[in-house]
């Protein structure tokens, strides 16, 4: 499943690592792309959009479908 979320609060490489790690902790096979410029996270994952959003939110970022 391809999931795309708007994510507020990302500004650096650490943010990219944190968001990617949070998603891959729930689905190790997930392919994650983060665009800091656009504030978008895309994931090719077995997780639902709600599960991806929950993982991102737990890292301290605001995720919106």
Secondary structure, DSSP 8 states (H G I E B T S, - for coil): -EEEEEEES--SHHHHHHHHHHHHHH-TT-EEEEETTTTEEEEESSS-HHHHHHHHHHTT-EEE-
